[in-house]
């Protein structure tokens, strides 16, 4: 095999590696986008139900209904915390993928 053929083979392999890194970056960005959207939806629900609880609390609603609202709001808060953790993990993954892509690009 000629030297030029070997170099072309190595260049093709490097290109494939870079393309794979770009694909992984794209996938991770999509995951972040989805998780951010879910986080925003949960924040909106949390705010909405807190407002509702404040409204019905002022109208003399029974304690059982208020306790149900509080419990539900806590559950949304728990879901928010989980979603935030997932979002942070995806952002860390994006940083790793970006480093991998940069290394592949330089290679």
Beta strands, then each sheet from edge to edge (+ up, - down):
end
